[in-house]
Amino acid sequence: MKRIALIAVILSGFAGAAQANLIKNACMGSDRADGNYALCGCIQDAANRTLTRSDQRLAATFFNNPQRAQEIRQSNRRSHEVFWERYRNFGNAAETFCRS
């Protein structure tokens, strides 16, 4: 029984690590990043400092669907307004930290 619990803890750590790189993975997969691992890693670091995991899940969708970002930005939902404020802070942080 202890062995099963240990395996579950190890696997949950892997799932958390994979989710922790949502922005970096989306960045690496986009045509705009051109496979720049260092840049995408820096952008992920900025996301980790400014966005919740939930925010990161939503923001990662913008890399493949920029129209989604526009829809969220123009939305009248309060949750989208609050998200967009955090997203702007993320963008400013990424721009400051990740300049080449």
C-alpha positions in Angstrom: 0.0 0.0 0.0 2.8 2.4 0.8 4.4 1.6 -2.6 1.2 2.6 -4.4 1.0 5.9 -2.4 4.6 6.7 -3.3 4.0 6.0 -7.0 0.9 8.3 -6.9 3.0 11.1 -5.3 5.8 10.7 -7.9 3.3 10.7 -10.8 1.5 13.8 -9.5 4.8 15.6 -9.4 5.4 14.8 -13.1 1.9 16.1 -13.9 2.6 19.3 -12.0 5.9 19.8 -13.8 4.3 19.3 -17.2 1.5 21.8 -16.4 4.1 24.2 -15.0 5.5 24.6 -18.5 2.2 25.4 -20.3 3.4 28.8 -21.6 6.8 27.6 -22.6 5.4 24.6 -24.5 2.9 26.8 -26.3 5.6 29.3 -27.1 7.9 26.6 -28.4 5.1 25.3 -30.6 4.2 28.7 -32.1 5.6 29.9 -35.4 6.6 33.3 -33.8 9.1 31.9 -31.3 11.1 30.0 -34.0 12.1 27.4 -31.5 13.9 29.8 -29.2 14.2 27.7 -26.0 15.8 30.4 -23.9 13.2 33.0 -24.9 10.3 30.7 -24.2 11.8 29.6 -20.9 12.1 33.3 -19.9 8.5 33.9 -20.9 7.5 30.9 -18.7 9.4 32.4 -15.8 7.5 35.7 -16.2 4.3 33.7 -16.3 5.2 31.8 -13.1 5.7 35.2 -11.3 2.6 36.9 -12.5 -0.1 34.4 -13.5 -2.0 31.6 -11.7 -2.0 28.1 -13.2 -5.5 28.7 -14.4 -4.4 32.0 -16.0 -1.5 30.1 -17.7 -3.9 27.5 -19.1 -5.9 30.3 -20.7 -2.9 32.3 -21.9 -1.3 29.3 -23.5 -4.3 29.0 -25.8 -3.5 32.5 -27.2 -0.3 31.2 -28.9 -2.3 29.1 -31.4 -5.5 31.2 -31.4 -4.7 34.9 -31.1 -8.4 35.6 -31.8 -9.2 34.0 -28.4 -7.1 36.7 -26.7 -9.1 39.4 -28.5 -12.3 37.8 -27.4 -11.2 37.7 -23.7 -9.9 41.3 -23.9 -13.2 42.6 -25.2 -15.4 40.4 -23.0 -17.7 42.1 -20.5 -17.3 39.3 -17.9 -15.7 40.5 -14.7 -13.5 37.4 -14.5 -12.1 38.2 -18.0 -11.4 41.8 -17.0 -9.5 40.7 -13.9 -7.6 38.1 -15.9 -6.7 40.6 -18.6 -5.2 42.9 -15.9 -2.9 40.1 -14.7 -2.2 39.2 -18.4 -1.0 42.7 -19.1 1.2 42.6 -16.0 2.6 39.3 -17.4 3.3 40.9 -20.8 5.1 43.8 -19.2 7.2 41.5 -17.0 8.0 39.2 -19.9 9.0 42.2 -22.1 11.3 43.6 -19.3 12.9 40.3 -18.3 13.3 38.7 -21.7 14.8 41.4 -23.8 17.6 40.0 -25.9 
